């Protein structure tokens, strides 16, 4: 997959990233993988956009989830 500059990200993807950040800050008890899945549906992301979220939030998801258990 080709890397694109941040300015090239779709509006929906930008909104999803912002929303995920807000939800994670406001509700640290929520599972990160569920928040990312909710964002994918909420912002009607394409498969490529969903993969971007999965790839870029993977470190947050696995690192935080393991730390909470």
C-alpha positions as CSV (number, residue, x, y, z in Angstrom):
1,X,0.0,0.0,0.0
2,X,1.3,3.4,-0.9
3,X,1.9,5.9,1.9
4,X,0.1,9.2,1.5
5,X,0.8,12.5,3.3
6,X,-1.6,13.4,6.1
7,X,-3.1,16.1,3.9
8,X,-4.2,13.4,1.4
9,X,-6.3,11.5,4.0
10,X,-10.0,11.6,3.4
11,X,-12.2,13.8,5.5
12,X,-14.0,10.7,7.0
13,X,-10.7,9.1,7.9
14,X,-9.5,12.4,9.5
15,X,-12.8,12.6,11.5
16,X,-12.4,8.9,12.5
17,X,-8.9,9.4,13.8
18,X,-10.0,12.5,15.8
19,X,-13.0,10.7,17.2
20,X,-10.9,7.6,18.3
21,X,-8.5,9.9,20.1
22,X,-11.3,11.6,21.9
23,X,-13.0,8.4,22.9
24,X,-9.8,6.9,24.1
25,X,-9.1,9.9,26.3
26,X,-12.6,10.2,27.7
27,X,-13.1,6.4,28.2
28,X,-9.8,4.7,28.8
29,X,-11.7,1.6,30.0
30,X,-13.0,0.9,26.5
31,X,-11.2,-1.7,24.5
32,X,-9.2,0.0,21.8
33,X,-10.0,-2.6,19.1
34,X,-13.7,-2.0,19.7
35,X,-13.3,1.8,19.4
36,X,-11.5,1.4,16.1
37,X,-14.2,-1.0,14.8
38,X,-16.9,1.5,15.9
39,X,-15.1,4.3,14.1
40,X,-14.9,2.2,10.9
41,X,-18.7,1.8,10.9
42,X,-19.5,5.3,12.2
43,X,-17.5,7.1,9.5
44,X,-18.3,4.6,6.7
45,X,-14.6,4.0,6.0
46,X,-13.4,2.1,2.9
47,X,-11.5,-1.1,3.3
48,X,-8.2,0.8,2.7
49,X,-9.1,3.4,5.3
50,X,-10.0,0.7,7.8
51,X,-6.7,-1.1,7.1
52,X,-4.9,2.3,7.8
53,X,-6.6,2.5,11.2
54,X,-5.9,-1.1,12.0
55,X,-2.2,-0.7,11.1
56,X,-1.6,2.7,12.7
57,X,-3.6,2.0,15.9
58,X,-2.2,-1.6,16.3
59,X,0.5,-0.4,18.7
60,X,-1.9,1.5,20.8
61,X,-4.4,-1.4,20.8
62,X,-2.0,-4.1,21.7
63,X,0.2,-2.0,24.1
64,X,-2.7,-0.6,26.0
65,X,-4.8,-3.7,26.2
66,X,-2.0,-5.8,27.5
67,X,-1.2,-3.1,30.1
68,X,-4.8,-3.2,31.4
69,X,-4.9,-6.9,32.1
